């Protein structure tokens, strides 16, 4: 008697109420090592696969009768019928039959990755707790039962799925060959140009499976079928069947380049007449590939120009009111496409001129979004009381420490939580535009398997959150404290000289500049204050790095030497800077002064991009306060040390008396 093959991890059903993520779906635990059914399930003995069955049970099911109830001859619809039968069996307390029907339902609805020969099946549901089942979860007896059913069932759609799953589980070449034949027949039965995916995905899976078997004769047969379909369609299908099938032919080096080029041109022209420019480019990219295969450099260049021109045409379709943003986006893509074609300098300049004009219209079309106001009156009152009635030095220290710089570990946790709560907001990327309509940063989509891209997406959301927080901090804390201090003390230049003299953050000879810039801020002359402070701050960072032994100069190929700039300071020298001022302050410097997803104040000031009103923005005022904090922080520690020393001396004197 055949024994069940033990699984690599144990599965058991969990009792209790669970949130239904997808109807009739098993969730197989990842690190937690359990299986959870999201609807009603009967527990099984721990250690066996939760949907295990035997050939006797599976083959006894009236599968053909159930398939007749399906709306369409497709696996997804079959799964719905199987789940219905499972519920009926459960109602009759027939657990083994219910399990077998449910197994068929899950296997019918597992996601087929038609273009991935190594991992052809993916779970239909993935959550933080686990995933839905995969063919690899089947034990040997259950996989054998699935194989037997796949061989005897009359329906080619279901047979292809079950035999393909058998190939994945048992690596049975005969099952794979049978699956290929069934996929071909199922694809033929589902051939509908307006629903092209049904045919294209099945025929592609058949092709890739035959290649995996290294059956050249079978692969060639499938490729001939695909080639004939392309020729029969002759570029007339309404969607993407021709483009998809032609891509397969080119990938597997099948088809006459000249003949295929003619079909691609005709299909592109047909799509252009319908203003379906995404489809136009799909056909033109195929045309480009065929001309490259034929060694036709002129034809290849013509295809590249046609692709670039399609972006122009798409921009023209959105040039009216309400379409300004889309027009600008397509012109940006046209500019990039033309720029990659040699000898197109005149056209590149022409498109860029159109792009700048479209961006300005797009800027004017943006609408302001307002949120409900937040009552910060109590915070403002407490802030003023914190500064009021104190000597100037103490009031200045209170202003500089009225709030703490950003805690980035906390903000990162908050960003992760927001991305979990609102996943669709993070699913797509985006663009950040300045007041002139120019795209100055791209937002990275948060859903990515690439670790670096995922980390970048998380950082960008942190930057966005921190940038928004400046508004509340400045309105509720910094401005009230600043106004209270200037009302009571009206600081002078001499007052500020005491702050910056012998200050570890201020290089010798730069004290007067810092003092004048801080005074300008107290007088609400932030254009002057930041124009002085930002380049001085950059130099101070180099000064601190140099004092710790970091080389802050570089030599170019001409033998000329220059100092490193802010990007290098916060990039290549980030670790050394963090050792001096800490991780949080280093990241705050990046958010405020150099990250394009944030205020980017350093670059905007240095290149003259800051308009007068921008110097009074929340981020700009926060930047002035932040530099004050960097200067006050070591002085604060020094003053506190002196006070403790005086208290200690006074205490000693009293004891001696």
C-alpha positions as CSV (number, residue, x, y, z in Angstrom):
1,X,0.0,0.0,0.0
2,X,1.4,3.4,-1.0
3,X,2.1,5.6,2.0
4,X,1.6,9.4,2.1
5,X,4.9,11.3,1.5
6,X,5.6,13.4,4.6
7,X,5.6,17.1,4.1
8,X,8.5,19.4,5.0
9,X,6.4,21.2,7.5
10,X,3.3,20.2,9.4
11,X,-0.1,21.7,8.7
12,X,-3.1,21.8,10.9
13,X,-6.4,23.6,10.8
14,X,-7.1,26.4,13.3
15,X,-10.4,26.7,14.9
16,X,-12.1,30.0,15.6
17,X,-13.4,32.9,13.6
18,X,-11.2,34.2,10.8
19,X,-11.6,37.1,8.4
20,X,-12.6,35.9,4.9
21,X,-10.0,37.2,2.5
22,X,-11.1,35.1,-0.5
23,X,-14.1,32.8,-0.6
24,X,-13.2,29.1,-0.3
25,X,-9.4,29.6,0.1
26,X,-6.9,27.8,2.2
27,X,-4.1,29.9,3.6
28,X,-0.9,28.0,4.2
29,X,1.2,29.5,6.9
30,X,4.7,30.7,6.2
31,X,7.0,31.1,9.2
32,X,4.2,30.3,11.6
33,X,3.8,26.8,10.1
34,X,0.0,26.2,10.0
35,X,-2.8,26.1,7.5
36,X,-5.9,28.2,7.9
37,X,-9.2,27.8,6.1
38,X,-10.9,31.1,5.6
39,X,-14.5,29.7,5.4
40,X,-15.9,26.6,7.1
41,X,-13.5,23.6,7.5
42,X,-13.3,20.4,9.3
43,X,-10.0,19.9,11.2
44,X,-7.8,17.0,10.1
45,X,-5.0,15.1,11.9
46,X,-2.0,17.2,12.4
47,X,0.9,16.1,10.2
48,X,-1.1,15.3,7.0
49,X,-1.9,17.7,4.2
50,X,-5.1,19.5,5.0
51,X,-6.7,18.6,1.6
52,X,-5.3,15.1,1.2
53,X,-7.4,12.6,-0.7
54,X,-7.0,9.2,-2.5
55,X,-7.6,8.1,-6.1
56,X,-10.6,6.1,-5.0
57,X,-12.4,9.2,-3.6
58,X,-11.3,11.6,-6.3
59,X,-12.1,9.3,-9.3
60,X,-15.5,8.6,-7.8
61,X,-16.5,12.3,-8.0
62,X,-19.0,13.1,-10.8
63,X,-16.7,15.7,-12.2
64,X,-18.1,15.7,-15.8
65,X,-21.5,16.3,-14.4
66,X,-20.2,19.2,-12.4
67,X,-18.4,20.7,-15.4
68,X,-21.7,20.9,-17.2
69,X,-22.9,23.4,-14.6
70,X,-20.0,25.8,-15.4
71,X,-20.8,29.1,-17.2
72,X,-17.6,29.0,-19.2
73,X,-15.1,26.2,-20.1
74,X,-12.4,27.8,-18.0
75,X,-10.7,26.6,-14.8
76,X,-11.7,29.6,-12.8
77,X,-15.4,28.9,-13.4
78,X,-14.8,25.2,-12.8
79,X,-13.5,26.1,-9.4
80,X,-16.7,27.9,-8.5
81,X,-18.7,24.8,-9.3
82,X,-16.4,22.6,-7.3
83,X,-16.6,24.8,-4.2
84,X,-20.4,24.7,-4.5
85,X,-20.2,20.9,-4.6
86,X,-17.9,21.0,-1.5
87,X,-20.4,23.0,0.5
88,X,-23.2,20.6,-0.4
89,X,-21.0,17.6,0.7
90,X,-20.2,19.4,4.0
91,X,-23.9,20.0,4.6
92,X,-24.4,16.2,4.3
93,X,-21.5,15.6,6.7
94,X,-19.5,13.9,3.9
95,X,-16.1,15.3,4.9
96,X,-13.9,13.2,2.6
97,X,-16.0,14.1,-0.5
98,X,-16.1,17.7,0.5
99,X,-12.3,17.7,0.9
100,X,-11.8,16.2,-2.6
101,X,-14.2,18.8,-4.2
102,X,-12.4,21.6,-2.4
103,X,-9.0,20.3,-3.5
104,X,-10.2,20.5,-7.1
105,X,-11.6,24.0,-6.6
106,X,-8.3,25.3,-5.2
107,X,-6.2,23.6,-7.9
108,X,-8.6,25.0,-10.6
109,X,-8.2,28.5,-9.3
110,X,-4.4,28.6,-8.5
111,X,-2.8,31.3,-10.6
112,X,-1.0,30.2,-13.8
113,X,2.1,32.1,-14.6
114,X,2.2,31.2,-18.3
115,X,5.5,32.8,-19.0
116,X,7.5,31.4,-16.1
117,X,8.7,27.8,-16.7
118,X,10.4,27.5,-13.3
119,X,7.4,28.6,-11.1
120,X,4.4,28.2,-13.3
121,X,1.9,28.4,-10.4
122,X,1.5,31.1,-7.9
123,X,-0.9,31.3,-4.9
124,X,-4.1,33.2,-5.5
125,X,-3.9,34.9,-2.1
126,X,-0.8,36.0,-0.1
127,X,-1.3,37.7,3.3
128,X,1.0,38.5,6.2
129,X,-0.2,35.3,7.8
130,X,0.5,33.0,4.8
131,X,-0.7,32.0,1.4
132,X,-3.2,29.9,-0.5
133,X,-2.2,26.4,-1.5
134,X,0.2,25.5,-4.3
135,X,0.7,22.3,-6.2
136,X,4.0,21.7,-4.3
137,X,1.9,21.4,-1.1
138,X,0.3,18.1,-2.3
139,X,1.5,14.8,-0.8
140,X,2.5,11.9,-3.1
141,X,-0.8,10.0,-2.8
142,X,-2.9,13.2,-3.5
143,X,-0.7,14.1,-6.4
144,X,-1.1,10.6,-7.8
145,X,-4.8,10.9,-7.5
146,X,-4.8,14.2,-9.4
147,X,-2.7,12.6,-12.1
148,X,-5.1,9.8,-12.6
149,X,-8.1,12.2,-12.8
150,X,-6.2,14.4,-15.3
151,X,-5.7,11.3,-17.6
152,X,-9.3,10.2,-17.6
153,X,-11.3,13.4,-17.6
154,X,-12.8,14.3,-21.0
155,X,-12.5,18.1,-20.6
156,X,-9.2,19.3,-22.1
157,X,-9.1,22.5,-20.0
158,X,-9.3,20.7,-16.6
159,X,-7.1,17.9,-17.9
160,X,-4.4,20.4,-18.9
161,X,-4.4,22.0,-15.5
162,X,-4.3,18.7,-13.5
163,X,-1.6,17.1,-15.7
164,X,0.5,20.3,-15.5
165,X,0.2,20.2,-11.7
166,X,1.2,16.6,-11.8
167,X,4.3,17.6,-13.8
168,X,5.2,20.2,-11.1
169,X,4.7,17.8,-8.3
170,X,6.0,14.5,-9.6
171,X,8.1,15.5,-12.6
172,X,6.4,12.9,-14.8
173,X,7.4,13.7,-18.5
174,X,4.4,11.8,-19.9
175,X,2.1,13.9,-17.8
176,X,3.8,17.0,-19.2
177,X,3.4,15.9,-22.8
178,X,-0.2,15.1,-22.2
179,X,-0.7,18.6,-20.6
180,X,0.9,20.2,-23.7
181,X,-1.6,18.5,-26.0
182,X,-4.5,19.4,-23.8
183,X,-3.3,23.0,-23.6
184,X,-3.2,23.2,-27.4
185,X,-6.8,21.8,-27.7
186,X,-8.0,24.1,-24.9
187,X,-6.5,27.1,-26.5
188,X,-8.1,26.3,-29.8
189,X,-11.5,25.9,-28.1
190,X,-11.1,29.3,-26.5
191,X,-9.8,31.2,-29.6
192,X,-11.6,34.6,-29.5
193,X,-9.6,37.7,-30.7
194,X,-11.6,40.0,-28.3
195,X,-10.7,37.7,-25.4
196,X,-7.2,37.1,-26.5
197,X,-5.7,36.2,-23.1
198,X,-7.6,32.8,-23.0
199,X,-5.9,31.6,-26.1
200,X,-2.5,33.3,-25.8
201,X,-1.8,32.2,-22.2
202,X,-2.6,28.6,-22.8
203,X,-0.7,28.3,-26.1
204,X,2.3,30.0,-24.4
205,X,2.2,27.6,-21.5
206,X,2.2,24.7,-24.0
207,X,5.2,26.1,-25.8
208,X,7.3,26.7,-22.7
209,X,6.4,23.3,-21.3
210,X,7.5,21.6,-24.5
211,X,10.7,23.5,-24.4
212,X,11.2,22.5,-20.8
213,X,10.8,18.9,-22.0
214,X,13.4,19.6,-24.7
215,X,11.0,18.2,-27.3
216,X,12.1,20.2,-30.3
217,X,9.5,18.5,-32.6
218,X,6.7,19.4,-30.3
219,X,7.9,23.0,-29.9
220,X,8.2,23.4,-33.6
221,X,4.6,22.1,-34.1
222,X,3.3,24.7,-31.6
223,X,5.3,27.5,-33.2
224,X,3.9,26.7,-36.6
225,X,0.4,26.9,-35.1
226,X,1.2,30.3,-33.6
227,X,2.7,31.5,-36.8
228,X,-0.3,30.5,-38.8
229,X,-2.6,32.3,-36.3
230,X,-0.6,35.5,-36.8
231,X,-0.9,35.2,-40.6
232,X,-4.6,34.4,-40.4
233,X,-5.3,37.4,-38.2
234,X,-3.2,39.6,-40.6
235,X,-3.1,42.4,-38.1
236,X,-6.8,42.8,-37.9
237,X,-7.5,41.6,-34.3
238,X,-8.9,44.3,-32.0
239,X,-6.6,43.9,-29.1
240,X,-3.3,42.2,-28.3
241,X,-3.4,38.7,-29.7
242,X,-1.2,39.5,-32.7
243,X,1.3,41.4,-30.6
244,X,1.5,38.7,-28.0
245,X,1.9,35.8,-30.4
246,X,4.3,37.7,-32.6
247,X,6.5,38.3,-29.5
248,X,6.6,34.6,-28.9
249,X,7.7,33.9,-32.5
250,X,10.5,36.4,-32.2
251,X,11.6,35.1,-28.8
252,X,11.8,31.5,-30.2
253,X,13.3,32.6,-33.5
254,X,10.4,31.4,-35.7
255,X,8.9,33.3,-38.6
256,X,10.0,35.2,-41.7
257,X,11.1,38.8,-40.6
258,X,9.8,40.5,-43.7
259,X,6.5,38.8,-43.6
260,X,6.1,39.4,-39.9
261,X,7.1,43.0,-40.4
262,X,4.3,43.5,-42.9
263,X,1.8,42.2,-40.4
264,X,3.2,44.3,-37.6
265,X,2.9,47.5,-39.8
266,X,-0.6,46.7,-40.7
267,X,-1.6,46.0,-37.1
268,X,0.1,49.2,-35.9
269,X,-1.8,51.3,-38.6
270,X,-5.1,49.7,-37.6
271,X,-4.5,50.5,-33.9
272,X,-3.4,54.1,-34.8
273,X,-6.8,54.6,-36.5
274,X,-8.5,53.9,-33.2
275,X,-6.1,56.1,-31.2
276,X,-5.0,53.0,-29.2
277,X,-1.4,54.1,-28.9
278,X,-0.4,51.5,-26.3
279,X,-1.4,48.8,-28.9
280,X,0.4,50.9,-31.6
281,X,3.6,50.7,-29.6
282,X,3.2,47.0,-28.9
283,X,3.1,46.3,-32.7
284,X,5.9,48.8,-33.4
285,X,8.2,47.2,-30.8
286,X,7.6,43.9,-32.6
287,X,8.4,45.6,-35.9
288,X,11.6,47.0,-34.4
289,X,12.6,43.5,-33.3
290,X,11.9,41.9,-36.7
291,X,13.9,44.6,-38.5
292,X,16.8,44.1,-36.1
293,X,16.7,40.4,-36.8
294,X,16.8,41.1,-40.5
295,X,19.8,43.4,-40.1
296,X,17.8,46.3,-41.6
297,X,19.3,49.3,-39.8
298,X,17.1,51.8,-41.7
299,X,14.0,49.9,-40.9
300,X,15.1,49.6,-37.3
301,X,15.5,53.4,-37.2
302,X,12.2,54.0,-38.8
303,X,10.5,51.9,-36.2
304,X,12.2,53.8,-33.4
305,X,11.0,57.1,-34.9
306,X,7.5,55.7,-35.2
307,X,7.5,54.7,-31.6
308,X,8.6,58.2,-30.5
309,X,6.0,59.8,-32.8
310,X,3.2,57.7,-31.2
311,X,3.9,59.4,-27.9
312,X,3.5,62.8,-29.7
313,X,0.2,61.7,-31.1
314,X,-1.0,60.5,-27.8
315,X,-0.1,63.8,-26.2
316,X,-2.1,65.6,-29.0
317,X,-5.1,63.5,-28.0
318,X,-4.9,65.0,-24.5
319,X,-4.0,68.6,-25.3
320,X,-7.4,70.0,-24.4
321,X,-8.7,71.2,-21.1
322,X,-8.5,68.6,-18.4
323,X,-5.8,66.5,-20.2
324,X,-2.8,68.8,-19.5
325,X,-1.1,66.4,-17.1
326,X,-1.4,63.4,-19.5
327,X,-0.2,65.5,-22.4
328,X,2.9,66.5,-20.4
329,X,3.6,62.9,-19.5
330,X,3.4,61.6,-23.1
331,X,5.6,64.5,-24.3
332,X,8.1,63.6,-21.7
333,X,8.2,60.0,-23.0
334,X,8.4,61.3,-26.6
335,X,11.4,63.5,-25.6
336,X,13.1,60.5,-24.1
337,X,12.4,58.3,-27.1
338,X,13.7,60.9,-29.6
339,X,16.8,61.6,-27.5
340,X,17.8,57.9,-27.8
341,X,17.8,58.1,-31.6
342,X,20.9,59.5,-33.3
343,X,20.5,62.6,-35.5
344,X,17.3,63.8,-33.9
345,X,18.6,66.9,-32.1
346,X,16.2,69.3,-33.8
347,X,13.2,67.1,-33.0
348,X,14.4,66.7,-29.4
349,X,14.5,70.5,-28.9
350,X,11.1,70.9,-30.6
351,X,9.5,68.3,-28.3
352,X,11.2,69.8,-25.2
353,X,9.7,73.2,-26.0
354,X,6.3,71.6,-26.3
355,X,6.9,69.7,-23.1
356,X,7.7,72.9,-21.1
357,X,4.6,74.6,-22.5
358,X,2.4,71.6,-21.6
359,X,3.9,71.5,-18.1
360,X,3.0,75.1,-17.4
361,X,-0.6,74.4,-18.5
362,X,-0.6,71.3,-16.3
363,X,0.6,73.4,-13.3
364,X,-2.2,75.9,-13.8
365,X,-4.8,73.1,-14.0
366,X,-3.9,71.5,-10.6
367,X,-6.5,72.0,-7.9
368,X,-5.7,72.9,-4.3
369,X,-6.8,70.2,-1.8
370,X,-7.6,71.4,1.7
371,X,-8.2,69.3,4.8
372,X,-10.1,70.1,8.0
373,X,-8.2,72.5,10.3
374,X,-6.5,71.2,13.4
375,X,-6.9,73.1,16.7
376,X,-3.4,73.7,18.0
377,X,-4.3,76.6,20.3
378,X,-3.3,74.7,23.5
379,X,0.1,73.8,22.0
380,X,0.7,77.4,21.0
381,X,-0.2,78.6,24.5
382,X,2.2,76.1,26.1
383,X,4.9,77.0,23.7
384,X,4.7,80.7,24.5
385,X,4.7,80.0,28.2
386,X,7.9,77.9,27.7
387,X,9.7,80.9,26.3
388,X,8.0,83.8,28.2
389,X,9.6,85.6,31.2
390,X,13.1,84.0,30.8
391,X,16.5,85.7,30.4
392,X,17.6,85.9,26.8
393,X,20.0,83.0,27.0
394,X,17.4,80.7,28.5
395,X,14.7,81.9,26.1
396,X,17.0,81.2,23.2
397,X,17.7,77.7,24.5
398,X,14.0,77.2,24.9
399,X,13.4,78.2,21.3
400,X,16.1,75.9,20.0
401,X,14.7,73.0,22.0
402,X,11.0,73.8,21.7
403,X,10.7,70.6,19.6
404,X,13.0,67.7,18.9
405,X,14.3,66.9,15.4
406,X,12.6,64.0,13.7
407,X,12.8,60.5,15.1
408,X,13.2,58.5,11.9
409,X,12.9,55.1,13.4
410,X,9.4,56.1,14.6
411,X,8.5,57.7,11.3
412,X,9.7,54.5,9.5
413,X,7.4,52.4,11.6
414,X,4.5,54.8,11.0
415,X,5.2,54.7,7.2
416,X,5.1,50.9,7.2
417,X,1.8,50.9,9.1
418,X,0.3,53.4,6.7
419,X,1.4,51.3,3.7
420,X,-0.3,48.3,5.3
421,X,-3.5,50.2,6.0
422,X,-3.7,51.8,2.6
423,X,-1.9,49.4,0.2
424,X,-3.5,50.8,-2.9
425,X,-2.2,54.3,-2.2
426,X,1.3,52.8,-2.3
427,X,0.8,50.4,-5.2
428,X,1.5,53.0,-8.0
429,X,4.3,55.5,-8.5
430,X,3.9,59.1,-9.4
431,X,5.7,62.3,-10.1
432,X,6.5,65.5,-8.2
433,X,6.4,68.7,-10.1
434,X,7.7,72.1,-9.1
435,X,5.9,75.5,-9.4
436,X,7.1,75.7,-13.0
437,X,5.5,72.4,-13.9
438,X,8.8,70.5,-14.2
439,X,9.0,66.9,-13.1
440,X,11.7,66.9,-10.3
441,X,11.2,63.5,-8.7
442,X,9.5,60.2,-9.4
443,X,7.7,58.3,-6.7
444,X,8.7,54.6,-6.5
445,X,5.9,52.0,-6.4
446,X,5.9,50.3,-3.0
447,X,4.9,46.9,-4.2
448,X,8.2,45.4,-5.4
449,X,10.1,42.1,-5.0
450,X,13.4,44.1,-5.4
451,X,14.8,44.8,-1.9
452,X,16.5,48.1,-2.9
453,X,13.4,49.4,-4.7
454,X,11.2,48.5,-1.7
455,X,13.6,50.3,0.7
456,X,13.6,53.4,-1.6
457,X,9.8,53.4,-1.7
458,X,9.6,53.2,2.1
459,X,12.2,56.1,2.4
460,X,10.2,58.2,0.0
461,X,7.0,57.8,2.1
462,X,9.0,58.7,5.2
463,X,10.2,61.8,3.5
464,X,6.7,62.7,2.5
465,X,5.4,62.3,6.1
466,X,8.3,64.3,7.6
467,X,7.8,67.1,5.1
468,X,4.1,67.3,6.0
469,X,4.9,67.3,9.8
470,X,6.9,70.6,9.3
471,X,3.6,72.5,8.8
472,X,2.3,71.6,12.3
473,X,5.6,72.0,14.0
474,X,6.3,75.4,12.5
475,X,2.8,76.8,13.1
476,X,2.2,75.4,16.6
477,X,5.7,75.6,18.1
478,X,8.5,77.3,16.2
479,X,6.7,80.5,15.1
480,X,5.0,81.2,18.5
481,X,8.3,80.7,20.3
482,X,10.1,82.8,17.8
483,X,7.6,85.6,18.1
484,X,7.6,85.5,21.9
485,X,11.4,85.7,22.1
486,X,11.6,88.6,19.7
487,X,8.8,90.5,21.4
488,X,10.5,90.3,24.8
489,X,14.2,90.6,23.9
490,X,14.6,92.0,20.4
491,X,18.0,90.1,19.9
492,X,21.0,92.0,18.7
493,X,24.0,91.0,16.7
494,X,26.2,90.9,19.8
495,X,23.7,88.5,21.5
496,X,24.2,86.1,18.6
497,X,28.0,86.5,18.5
498,X,28.1,84.9,22.0
499,X,26.2,81.9,20.6
500,X,28.5,81.2,17.6
501,X,31.9,82.0,19.1
502,X,34.0,78.9,19.9
503,X,31.1,76.8,18.6
504,X,32.1,73.4,17.4
505,X,29.6,73.7,14.5
506,X,31.0,77.1,13.3
507,X,34.4,77.2,11.7
508,X,36.7,80.0,12.8
509,X,36.2,83.1,10.7
510,X,32.6,82.3,9.9
511,X,31.0,83.5,13.2
512,X,29.9,86.8,11.8
513,X,28.0,85.2,8.9
514,X,26.1,82.8,11.2
515,X,25.3,85.6,13.6
516,X,23.9,87.9,10.9
517,X,21.9,85.0,9.4
518,X,20.3,84.2,12.7
519,X,19.4,87.8,13.4
520,X,17.9,88.0,9.9
521,X,15.7,85.1,10.9
522,X,14.6,86.8,14.1
523,X,13.6,89.7,12.0
524,X,11.6,87.5,9.6
525,X,14.1,88.2,6.8
526,X,14.3,84.5,5.8
527,X,15.5,85.1,2.2
528,X,18.7,86.7,3.6
529,X,18.9,84.2,6.5
530,X,18.8,81.1,4.4
531,X,20.9,82.4,1.6
532,X,23.7,82.8,4.1
533,X,23.0,79.9,6.4
534,X,22.6,77.0,3.9
535,X,26.0,77.3,2.2
536,X,27.6,78.0,5.6
537,X,26.0,74.9,7.1
538,X,27.3,72.8,4.2
539,X,30.8,74.1,4.9
540,X,30.3,73.4,8.6
541,X,29.6,69.8,7.8
542,X,32.9,69.6,5.9
543,X,34.6,71.3,8.8
544,X,33.4,68.7,11.3
545,X,34.2,65.8,9.0
546,X,37.7,67.1,8.4
547,X,38.4,67.5,12.1
548,X,37.7,63.8,12.5
549,X,40.2,62.8,9.7
550,X,37.8,62.5,6.8
551,X,39.2,63.8,3.5
552,X,36.9,66.5,2.2
553,X,38.6,67.4,-1.0
554,X,38.9,65.6,-4.4
555,X,41.1,65.9,-7.4
556,X,39.8,65.8,-11.0
557,X,41.4,64.5,-14.2
558,X,42.9,68.0,-14.9
559,X,44.7,68.0,-11.5
560,X,42.4,70.6,-10.1
561,X,41.2,70.2,-6.5
562,X,37.8,71.0,-5.1
563,X,35.8,70.4,-1.9
564,X,33.0,67.8,-1.7
565,X,29.4,69.0,-2.1
566,X,26.3,68.2,0.0
567,X,25.4,65.2,-2.1
568,X,28.7,63.5,-1.3
569,X,28.6,64.6,2.4
570,X,25.2,63.0,2.9
571,X,26.0,60.1,0.5
572,X,29.6,58.7,0.6
573,X,30.4,60.3,4.0
574,X,27.0,59.5,5.6
575,X,28.4,56.9,8.0
576,X,31.2,59.2,9.2
577,X,28.7,62.1,9.7
578,X,26.4,59.9,11.6
579,X,29.2,59.1,14.1
580,X,29.5,62.9,14.7
581,X,25.9,64.1,14.9
582,X,23.9,60.9,14.9
583,X,21.6,59.1,12.5
584,X,18.5,61.2,13.0
585,X,20.2,64.6,12.4
586,X,21.9,63.2,9.3
587,X,18.6,62.0,7.8
588,X,17.0,65.3,8.7
589,X,19.7,67.1,6.8
590,X,19.0,64.9,3.8
591,X,15.2,65.4,3.9
592,X,15.5,69.2,4.3
593,X,18.3,70.0,2.0
594,X,19.1,67.4,-0.7
595,X,16.3,64.8,-1.2
596,X,14.2,65.7,-4.2
597,X,11.2,64.0,-2.7
598,X,11.4,66.5,0.2
599,X,11.8,70.3,0.2
600,X,15.3,70.1,-1.4
601,X,16.1,73.6,0.0
602,X,19.8,73.5,-0.6
603,X,19.6,72.8,-4.3
604,X,16.7,75.3,-4.8
605,X,18.6,78.1,-3.0
606,X,22.0,77.3,-4.6
607,X,20.5,77.4,-8.1
608,X,18.3,80.4,-7.6
609,X,15.1,78.4,-7.9
610,X,13.5,79.7,-4.6
611,X,11.0,82.4,-5.3
612,X,10.6,85.1,-2.5
613,X,7.5,83.6,-1.0
614,X,9.1,80.1,-0.7
615,X,11.5,81.4,1.8
616,X,8.5,81.8,4.2
617,X,7.3,78.3,3.6
618,X,7.0,75.9,6.6
619,X,10.0,73.9,5.4
620,X,12.1,77.0,5.0
621,X,11.3,78.3,8.5
622,X,12.0,74.8,9.9
623,X,15.3,74.7,8.1
624,X,16.3,78.0,9.8
625,X,15.3,76.6,13.2
626,X,17.1,73.3,12.5
627,X,20.4,75.1,11.8
628,X,19.9,77.1,14.9
629,X,19.4,73.8,16.8
630,X,22.7,72.4,15.3
631,X,24.5,75.5,16.7
632,X,22.7,75.6,20.0
633,X,23.0,71.8,20.7
634,X,26.7,71.9,21.7
635,X,26.3,75.2,23.5
636,X,23.3,73.8,25.3
637,X,25.3,70.9,26.6
638,X,28.1,73.4,27.6
639,X,25.8,75.7,29.5
640,X,24.2,72.8,31.3
641,X,27.6,71.5,32.3
642,X,28.6,75.0,33.6
643,X,25.3,75.2,35.6
644,X,25.9,71.8,37.1
645,X,29.5,72.8,38.0
646,X,28.2,76.1,39.6
647,X,25.5,74.1,41.6
648,X,28.2,71.7,42.8
649,X,30.5,74.6,43.9
650,X,27.6,76.4,45.7
651,X,26.7,73.2,47.5
652,X,30.3,72.6,48.6
653,X,30.5,76.2,49.8
654,X,27.4,75.9,51.9
655,X,28.6,72.7,53.5
656,X,31.9,74.3,54.4
657,X,30.1,77.3,56.0
